[in-house]
Amino acid sequence: MTVALYDAPGPRSRRRVLIGSALGALVLLAVVGVVVWRLSDTGQFRSIFWEPFTRSGVQRILLRGLGATLRAAGVALVLAIALGLLLAVGRLSERRLLRQASGVVVEFFRALPLVLLIFFAFLGLPQLGIDIGAFGALVIGLTLYNGSVLAEIFRAGINAVPRGQTEAAYSIGLRKGAVTRLILIPQAVRTMLPTIVSQLVVLLKDSALGFIVAYPELLRSGRRIYTNIGNVIPTAIVVATIYILINLALSQIASWLERRQRGERRRHDEVPVEISTGQL
């Protein structure tokens, strides 16, 4: 059964959409043109500002900053996914105390600003005798915040799996933990994948907040460059381009995984089923 969420646009609606899109594109081009003209008028495209990026020393600074960013984001990514799964399972638990405790943790860390979490880990934990450094503070902040957000994504994805899947799993003798691990989570991942990738992109960009605790990530490396050379805008453009390329790569990986899962599911559905009949 096909459910129409809206009526198909007619000729007039399509014409209005086309005109609106064209006007939006013209406005965008005009804004970009003005920005480029102002940059050129203020001399930001002069070779003296861009030539330093061809030097090996500047390139090494950017590569070290990129490596530090990817290292912090990678560790926080793994920990956030693990924490998110743990909290999601806790929120779906049949035990009331565990369900409520998981809900409090999720809502608490979702409500706190990420900057505050990083500052607390960097400045507060040493007061308790726990010195984790800038890297640890950044990873803890990213893990707690993004893990809480991912917990809600996982919970929503698991709840979106048709109830018949759970009932069928219980009917063959599986326990709740096995049903969640073997039936619900694998199916929910297909639905959640675009949202998970979007949150991972947010996590990667938020790693730039390591700047406030002197972690030598990409943004702080860019500051080292423009402080010595004085090319603020060219450095910002280069750093922003690197972030954009990384996020595009993540999006492409997610699209590839989604196509692969869709292809595997299609091949699975097309497998012929042989039915043998016995003779009476």
N, C-alpha and C positions, 0 to 999 in steps of 0.2 A: 504494500500500500504506500502510495506516495502522498506526502503531506506538503501542501504549498504554504509557505510562510508568508508569501506576499504575491500579489498579482504581477504577471510579466509586464514590463513597461511597454507602452504603445509607441507609435511613431513620434508623437509630440514629446513624450517623456524622454525617449532616446535622444531626440534633438536637443532638449534642454540639458540633458546630462552631457552631451557632446559639447555644447556651447560653454557650460560651466567648467568642464575639464580644460577646454582650450583657454578660457580666461584665467583659470588657475595656473596653467602652465606659463602663460604670458606674464602674470604677476611674479611667479617664481623666477623666470628668466630675467625680469627687470630687477628684482632684488639682487640676484647673483651678479648681474651686470654692474649695478651700483657699487656692490662690495668690491668687485674686482677693480673697478675704476678708482675707488678710493685707495685701495692698496697700491695700485700703480702710481696714483698721484702723490702718495706719501713716500714713494721710493722703496716699498717693501719687496719689490721684485728685482732689486739691484743684485748683481752677482755677488757683491761683497757679503750679503746676508745669507746666501744659499751655498756659496763655495765651501764653507766649513763642513758641510755635511758630506763632502767628498773626502775629507781627511780620515785616516784610519783611527786616529785617537777619538774623534767625535763619534765615529761609527761604533767603536768599542764601548763607549759610554752608553749609547742607545741600546746596544745588544745586551750589556749587563743589566740595564734597567728592564729591558723586555724579559730577560731570563728571570729576574727577581719577581716581576709581575706574574709571569706564568707559574713560577714555583709556588707563590703564595696562593694564587687562584686555584691551582691544581690540588694542593693539599686541602684547602677550604672546600673545594668542590666535592671531593671524596667524603670528607667528614660531614658536610652538610647533607649529602644524599643519605648517608648512614643515619644521621640524627633525624632527618625527616621521615625515613621509613620507620624508625623506632617510635617516634612520637605519633605517627599516623596509626600504627598498629595499636599503640596504647589508647588512642582516642576511639578506636573501634572495638576495644576490649569489652567483654561482657562484665568484667569486674568494675564496679562503680568507682572504687577508690583510685584505681589505675587510670580509668577514663577521665576522672576529674583532675587528677594530678597532671596528666598529659595536657589537658586543655588549659590549665593554668600556665604551664610552662610555655605553650605555644602562644597564647594571647599576651603573656608578659613580654617575651622577647620580640614579638611582632610589633608591640606598641612602642618599644624603646627605639630612639634614633640610633642608627649604626655608628655614628660618630661617638655617641656616649658609650656604647659598648666597647669600642676600641680604646677610648680614653680610660675607662675603668680597668680594662685588662692591662693597659700600659702603666697607669699611675696608681691604681687601687690595689692590684694584686701584690706589687712589691711591698706595700704597707703590711700585708699579711705574711710576708716572708716568701712570696712566690715571685721570682724574677724570671719572666719569660722572654723579655726583649721585644723589639719592635716587630719582628717576624711573628712571634707567638701571639702578640696582642692583635695584630691584623687578622691572623688566621682564626683566632677565637671569636673576634667580633663578626667576621664574615660567616663563620660556621653557625653561631647561635642565631643570627638574624635570618640568614637564608635557609637554614635547617627548619626554622619555624614556619617560614613561608612554604617551603617544599612539603612540609607535613600536611598542610591544608590542601595542597595540590594532589598529593598522593591519596589523601582521604576522600576527596571529591572524585578522583578517578576510580578508586576501588568501589565507592558507592554507586558509580555509574554503570558498573558491570551488571547485566541482567540477573535478577534474583534466581532465575532458573538454573544458572550455572552453579550457584552455591548449593541449591537444593539437590542438584544432580550429584555434586561431589559428596554431600553428606549421605546420599542414598547408597553410595558404594563403600561407605565406611570410613571416609577420611575425617580426621579431626579438624578443629577450627584452624589451628596453626598451619597444618598442611594445606587446607583449602586456601588460606590467605597466601601462602608462599608459592603454591603450585598452580593455582587456578586464577585467583583474583589479580594478583600483582602482574603476572605476565600479560594478561589481557588489558589491564588498566594502563600499562606502559604505552601501548599503541595509541590510546586516547590522549594520554598526558604528554606525549613526547614534544609537541610544539610548545606547550606551556613550560615544560621543564627546561627546554633550550632557551626560551625567553628569559627565565629566571637565571640561568647560567650566564647569559650575556650580561644581565644586571650585576651578577656577582663579579664577573671579570672587570666591569667598569668601576664597581665599588672598590676594587683593590687599589685604585688610585688614592683612596683615603689613607693609605699608608704614608702619604705625604705628611700628614699631621703628626706622626710619631717618628719622623725621620727615617722611615724604611726606604731603602734606595730603589724604589720601583721606577717605572718608566717616566711618570710625571716629574718626580724629583730629579731624575737624570736630565730631563729636558730643562729643568731650572738651572742645573749646573752649566748647561750649554749657553743659555741666553744670558746668564749672569756674567759669564766671561766674554761673550761676543757681543751681546746687546741686540740680538735678533729675536725679539720676543714673538712676534707674529709668525715668522717662518718656522720657528721651533714649535710653536703651538700647532701649526698646520701639519708638520711632519709627525708629531706625536699623535694628533687626532687621526691622521691617515693610518698609522700603525694600528690603533685601536679599531678603526673601521675594518681593516683587512682581517684582523683576528676574529671579529664578530661575524664577518661574512663567511669566514672559513667554518666557524661553528654552525652557522645556518646551513651551509652546504653539507656538512657532515650529517646534520639532523635530517635534511631532505633525503640524503642517500640512505640513511637508516630507515626512514619511513617508506621509501620506494622498495627497499629490500624486504621489509616486513610485509608490505602489501603484495609483492611478488610471491613471497613464500606462502602467504595465506591463499593467494589465487591458485598456486600449484597444488596446495593441499586440498582445496575444494574441487579441483579438476581430477584428482586421483580416482580412477574407476573402482567401484566397489563390486566385487564378485559375490554373488549369492548362490550358494550351492543348495540344491534341493535333493532330498532323499527320496527313494522309491518306497512306497507303501507296500 
